[in-house]
Structure formats: C-alpha cells, structure tokens
Amino acid sequence: MTFSDLSDNEQHLVKQLKAEVAPIVAQHACLRQFCNEHTYVRYLRARGWNLQRASRMLKATLEWRLDYKPHLIKWEEVKSESLSGKLWVYHVQDKAGRPIVFMRPRNENTKEADKQIRYLIYTLEVASRLADKSGAGKFTWLLDFNGYSMANAPPLKVSLHCNSILANHYPERLGLACCYHAPLLFSMTWKAVQPFIDPVTKEKIVFVDKGEQQNAQMAARFDLDQLEHCMGGNMPGCAYDHDKFTDKMHEHDKAVATELEQLRLQMAAEAAVGDHHMAAENAIQGITEGAEQLKVAAN
C-alpha cells in the first residue's frame, strides 16, 4: 500500500505524526534513515490510528535507537552467533512476497543473552530493510522446531524481552510466524508468553503439526523448491551457507553505512545553507540599523 492509498484522514494523521517527531529526526542521520512515510503508517496502525498513542510509541523507539544504535551493529560483531545457522535472513520470499527470517532453536550455540539479543536486533534490521525493498513492508518468521528441547530453549525472561523489542520497536513488521512441528515443550512456553503478545500479532501465528496436511500447509505459504526436504520442501541438504550469508551481510553493512554518510553530508549542506542565510540576515539587519542611526543623526 502506498501513501496515496490511505484515506484523507489517514494521510493527515501521517503528516501530523511526522511533524511531531520532525525536530528530533532532523538532528540525527540515523533517525532520518529510519523514518519514512511507511514508518509513520506502521506506528499509526500499531496504535489504531490514535495520533497521541502512535506519537508516544514512535518517540520511545527513536530514543531507543539513539541509545542502542542498531544501525551501528556490524556483521563482524555478531557473526559468531550465526555460525550454527540458528537464526538468519533467508534471501528468498514467501508466496506473499515477504522476506523470510529462518530460526532453528536446536542450533543454539551460545549462552550470553545480551549477545543473542544483539544478533536478533541485527537480524531484524536486515529483514526490515529487505521488507521495505520488496514493497511488502513485512517479513515472515519461519521456525523449525524439530529437535527443540530444554537444552536449547531460551529462558522465559529472554523470550519476553525479545517479544518486547519486536512489539515496541518493530511494529507492523510481522506478516506471518510459521511454527513447524512445535513440540509440547514449546506449547508450555507459548502459554506463558501468549498473554503478553498483542492479539493482532497472535492471529499471524500458525502451527504446522506433523501429519498428512503438513506439506500442503507449507506449500500454501512457501515455494517448496526453496525449502529443505526435512520441512516438506524439495531442497536436499541445508539451505544455510555461512560463507554466502556473510557476503550478503557485508553488502548490507556497506549499504547502510553509505546511506548514513550521504545523509550526514546532506545535513552538513543544510547547515551550511542555514549559516549562509543567517549571515545574510545579520548583514541586512546591520545595514538597516546603520541606516536608521544615520537618519537619526542627520535629524
């Protein structure tokens, strides 16, 4: 959906929200990079088109981004978290045109929650960028729960923190969460986390259980030629290639850094023009005051 597809009232609300955060956005290249028309629409939708609530939510995200600096997370910092292929952005799309975030809890290879969360945020940044490029604006989360156990299950506290980040700072990004072969153990975790999940988000979560319908359920949502055989697809072996993924992440980092540098140069140019205008205004004011003084002296 484009900006022109919105109703007149919705377009007016977008302009109002943009104006409310304009002072802080104008001061930071990273916020200029983050904020666009789609950003304002997402936050308004997340808060039922209530301007006050959307403004409060967006301002909290802008403060979080200035503090946490997700745009500065680089692949080299987080790549140790990716070695096992537990979480990665699959550079293909589902049948709705959304990029896919692939997660395999059984491949958990680290214990430090802070680093795990930092890698999650990096992944969300990559997926969000791809979602915007695709025009879908959202991504699909594909979770392969085969082999899920207490040994690789994240602590409840970490799960709640991750849900909070996704809900508060990446609203309207989730298009679908497909849970493949979720075991009873996950059902227990789901029951504990479910009350804290937004009702609209819960409707986007589907479970594909073992049985004769599983392949049809996957085929309805994904291209089976792009899915591994163990998930009902036609692809032999593992879809995750760490070296190829590393190359793509380096490309992502370079593109983000280039955009930021261009925005900084733009801000510097704007500041220079502003200084020039101010100097001109001061000069005109000085000439005017001087003329007034001469006039008074002449009288």
C-alpha positions as CSV (number, residue, x, y, z in Angstrom):
1,M,0.0,0.0,0.0
2,T,1.3,3.4,-1.0
3,F,0.7,6.8,0.8
4,S,-1.9,7.7,-1.9
5,D,-3.9,4.6,-1.0
6,L,-4.6,6.0,2.5
7,S,-7.8,7.9,3.3
8,D,-7.6,11.7,3.5
9,N,-7.9,11.4,7.3
10,E,-5.1,8.8,7.5
11,Q,-2.8,10.9,5.3
12,H,-3.5,13.9,7.6
13,L,-2.5,11.8,10.6
14,V,0.7,10.7,8.9
15,K,1.6,14.3,8.3
16,Q,0.8,15.2,11.9
17,L,2.9,12.4,13.3
18,K,5.8,13.3,11.0
19,A,5.6,16.9,12.2
20,E,5.6,15.9,15.9
21,V,8.9,14.0,15.6
22,A,10.5,16.3,13.0
23,P,12.6,18.3,15.4
24,I,14.5,15.2,16.8
25,V,14.6,13.4,13.4
26,A,16.2,16.4,11.7
27,Q,19.1,16.3,14.2
28,H,20.2,12.7,13.5
29,A,21.2,11.0,10.3
30,C,20.3,7.6,11.7
31,L,16.7,8.7,12.5
32,R,16.4,10.3,9.1
33,Q,17.3,6.9,7.7
34,F,14.8,5.1,9.9
35,C,11.9,7.5,9.4
36,N,9.9,7.5,6.1
37,E,6.2,7.6,5.2
38,H,5.9,3.8,5.8
39,T,7.4,4.2,9.3
40,Y,4.7,6.7,10.3
41,V,2.0,4.5,8.8
42,R,3.3,1.4,10.7
43,Y,3.2,3.2,14.1
44,L,-0.2,4.7,13.5
45,R,-1.6,1.3,12.5
46,A,0.0,-0.3,15.5
47,R,-1.9,2.1,17.7
48,G,-5.2,2.0,15.9
49,W,-4.6,5.4,14.1
50,N,-4.6,7.1,17.5
51,L,-2.1,10.0,17.0
52,Q,-1.2,10.5,20.6
53,R,-0.5,6.8,21.3
54,A,1.4,6.5,18.0
55,S,3.5,9.5,18.8
56,R,4.3,8.2,22.2
57,M,5.3,4.9,20.7
58,L,7.4,6.3,17.9
59,K,9.2,8.7,20.2
60,A,10.1,5.8,22.5
61,T,11.6,4.0,19.5
62,L,13.6,7.0,18.4
63,E,15.0,7.3,21.9
64,W,15.8,3.6,21.9
65,R,17.5,3.8,18.5
66,L,19.7,6.7,19.7
67,D,20.6,4.8,22.8
68,Y,21.0,1.2,21.5
69,K,22.3,2.3,18.0
70,P,21.1,-0.7,16.0
71,H,22.3,0.9,12.8
72,L,25.9,0.6,14.0
73,I,25.7,-3.2,14.7
74,K,28.0,-4.8,12.1
75,W,28.2,-8.4,10.9
76,E,31.7,-8.8,12.2
77,E,30.5,-8.1,15.7
78,V,27.7,-10.6,15.7
79,K,28.8,-13.3,13.2
80,S,29.8,-15.7,16.0
81,E,26.1,-16.0,16.8
82,S,25.4,-17.1,13.3
83,L,27.9,-20.0,12.8
84,S,25.3,-22.7,13.6
85,G,22.6,-21.3,11.4
86,K,20.2,-20.9,14.3
87,L,18.9,-17.5,13.0
88,W,19.3,-15.9,9.6
89,V,17.5,-14.0,6.9
90,Y,16.7,-16.3,4.0
91,H,17.1,-14.2,0.9
92,V,14.0,-15.6,-0.8
93,Q,10.4,-14.6,-0.4
94,D,7.3,-16.5,0.7
95,K,4.3,-16.6,-1.5
96,A,3.1,-13.2,-0.2
97,G,6.3,-11.6,-1.3
98,R,7.8,-11.2,2.2
99,P,11.4,-12.0,3.1
100,I,11.9,-14.9,5.5
101,V,13.6,-15.0,8.9
102,F,14.6,-18.6,9.5
103,M,15.1,-19.8,13.0
104,R,16.2,-23.2,14.3
105,P,16.3,-23.3,18.1
106,R,18.1,-26.7,18.2
107,N,21.2,-25.0,16.7
108,E,21.6,-22.6,19.7
109,N,25.3,-22.3,20.1
110,T,25.8,-19.5,22.7
111,K,24.8,-18.7,26.3
112,E,25.2,-14.9,26.6
113,A,21.7,-13.3,26.4
114,D,23.0,-9.8,25.6
115,K,24.9,-11.1,22.6
116,Q,21.9,-13.2,21.4
117,I,19.6,-10.2,21.7
118,R,22.1,-8.0,19.8
119,Y,22.2,-10.6,17.0
120,L,18.4,-10.7,17.0
121,I,18.2,-6.9,16.5
122,Y,20.8,-7.1,13.7
123,T,18.6,-9.7,12.0
124,L,15.5,-7.6,12.4
125,E,17.3,-4.6,10.9
126,V,18.3,-6.7,7.9
127,A,14.9,-8.2,7.5
128,S,13.2,-4.8,7.8
129,R,15.4,-3.4,5.1
130,L,14.6,-6.2,2.8
131,A,10.9,-5.9,3.6
132,D,10.9,-2.3,2.6
133,K,12.8,-3.0,-0.6
134,S,10.4,-5.7,-1.6
135,G,7.4,-3.4,-1.1
136,A,5.8,-5.9,1.3
137,G,6.9,-3.9,4.4
138,K,6.7,-7.1,6.5
139,F,8.6,-10.3,6.9
140,T,7.7,-13.9,7.7
141,W,9.2,-15.8,10.6
142,L,9.8,-19.5,9.9
143,L,10.6,-21.5,13.0
144,D,11.8,-25.1,12.6
145,F,11.1,-26.7,16.0
146,N,12.5,-30.2,15.2
147,G,14.9,-31.1,17.9
148,Y,13.6,-28.4,20.3
149,S,14.4,-29.2,23.9
150,M,15.1,-27.7,27.4
151,A,18.8,-27.6,26.4
152,N,18.2,-25.1,23.6
153,A,15.1,-23.4,24.8
154,P,15.7,-19.7,25.7
155,P,14.9,-18.6,29.2
156,L,11.4,-17.1,29.6
157,K,13.0,-13.8,30.5
158,V,14.9,-13.6,27.2
159,S,11.7,-14.6,25.3
160,L,9.7,-11.9,26.9
161,H,12.5,-9.3,26.2
162,C,12.7,-10.3,22.6
163,N,8.9,-10.1,22.2
164,S,9.0,-6.6,23.8
165,I,11.6,-5.4,21.3
166,L,9.7,-6.8,18.4
167,A,6.4,-5.4,19.6
168,N,7.6,-1.9,20.7
169,H,10.3,-1.1,18.1
170,Y,9.4,-3.1,15.0
171,P,5.6,-2.8,14.9
172,E,3.6,-4.0,11.9
173,R,6.7,-5.8,10.7
174,L,5.5,-9.4,11.3
175,G,3.4,-10.7,8.4
176,L,3.4,-14.4,9.5
177,A,5.0,-16.6,12.0
178,C,5.0,-20.2,10.9
179,C,5.9,-22.7,13.7
180,Y,6.9,-26.0,12.1
181,H,6.5,-29.2,14.3
182,A,6.3,-27.3,17.6
183,P,6.6,-29.8,20.5
184,L,4.7,-30.0,23.7
185,L,7.6,-28.2,25.5
186,F,7.1,-25.2,23.3
187,S,3.4,-25.2,23.9
188,M,4.2,-24.7,27.6
189,T,6.4,-21.7,26.7
190,W,3.7,-20.4,24.4
191,K,1.1,-20.5,27.2
192,A,3.5,-18.4,29.4
193,V,4.3,-15.8,26.7
194,Q,0.9,-15.7,25.0
195,P,-0.7,-13.2,27.4
196,F,2.0,-10.6,26.6
197,I,1.5,-10.8,22.9
198,D,-0.7,-8.4,21.0
199,P,-4.0,-10.0,19.8
200,V,-3.4,-8.9,16.3
201,T,0.1,-10.5,16.3
202,K,-1.3,-13.7,17.7
203,E,-3.6,-14.0,14.7
204,K,-0.5,-14.1,12.5
205,I,1.0,-17.1,14.2
206,V,0.2,-20.5,12.6
207,F,1.3,-24.0,13.7
208,V,2.1,-26.7,11.2
209,D,1.8,-30.0,13.0
210,K,3.0,-33.4,11.9
211,G,0.5,-35.2,9.7
212,E,-0.8,-35.7,6.2
213,Q,-1.7,-32.0,5.9
214,Q,1.8,-30.6,6.7
215,N,3.2,-30.5,3.2
216,A,0.0,-28.8,1.8
217,Q,0.2,-26.2,4.6
218,M,3.8,-25.4,3.8
219,A,3.1,-25.4,0.0
220,A,0.3,-22.8,0.5
221,R,2.8,-20.4,2.1
222,F,6.3,-21.2,0.6
223,D,8.0,-22.2,-2.6
224,L,8.8,-25.9,-1.9
225,D,11.8,-25.7,-4.2
226,Q,13.3,-23.2,-1.7
227,L,12.6,-25.3,1.4
228,E,14.6,-28.1,2.7
229,H,13.4,-31.7,2.4
230,C,13.1,-32.0,6.2
231,M,10.5,-29.3,6.1
232,G,8.4,-30.7,3.3
233,G,10.4,-29.0,0.6
234,N,12.3,-30.2,-2.4
235,M,15.8,-28.9,-1.5
236,P,18.3,-31.5,-0.4
237,G,20.8,-30.6,2.4
238,C,20.9,-27.4,4.3
239,A,19.7,-24.0,2.9
240,Y,22.1,-22.1,5.2
241,D,25.5,-21.3,3.7
242,H,27.5,-19.3,6.2
243,D,30.1,-18.0,3.7
244,K,27.4,-16.8,1.2
245,F,25.4,-15.3,4.0
246,T,28.5,-13.5,5.3
247,D,28.9,-11.9,1.8
248,K,25.3,-10.7,1.8
249,M,25.7,-9.3,5.3
250,H,28.8,-7.4,4.3
251,E,26.8,-5.9,1.4
252,H,24.1,-4.9,3.8
253,D,26.5,-3.2,6.2
254,K,28.1,-1.3,3.3
255,A,24.8,-0.1,2.0
256,V,23.7,1.1,5.4
257,A,27.0,2.9,6.0
258,T,26.8,4.6,2.6
259,E,23.3,5.8,3.2
260,L,24.2,7.2,6.6
261,E,27.2,9.0,5.1
262,Q,25.0,10.5,2.4
263,L,22.6,11.7,5.0
264,R,25.4,13.3,7.1
265,L,26.6,15.2,4.0
266,Q,23.1,16.3,3.3
267,M,22.8,17.6,6.9
268,A,26.1,19.4,6.6
269,A,24.9,21.1,3.4
270,E,21.7,22.1,5.0
271,A,23.6,23.6,8.0
272,A,25.9,25.5,5.6
273,V,22.9,27.0,3.8
274,G,21.3,27.8,7.1
275,D,24.5,29.6,8.2
276,H,24.7,31.5,4.9
277,H,21.1,32.6,5.3
278,M,21.7,33.7,8.9
279,A,24.8,35.6,7.9
280,A,22.9,37.4,5.2
281,E,20.0,38.2,7.5
282,N,22.5,39.6,10.1
283,A,24.2,41.7,7.4
284,I,20.9,43.1,6.2
285,Q,19.9,43.8,9.8
286,G,23.2,45.5,10.4
287,I,22.8,47.7,7.3
288,T,19.2,48.6,8.3
289,E,20.3,49.5,11.8
290,G,23.2,51.6,10.5
291,A,20.8,53.4,8.1
292,E,18.5,54.2,11.0
293,Q,21.3,55.5,13.1
294,L,22.5,57.8,10.2
295,K,18.9,59.0,9.7
296,V,18.6,59.9,13.4
297,A,22.0,61.6,13.4
298,A,21.0,63.6,10.3
299,N,17.9,64.9,12.0
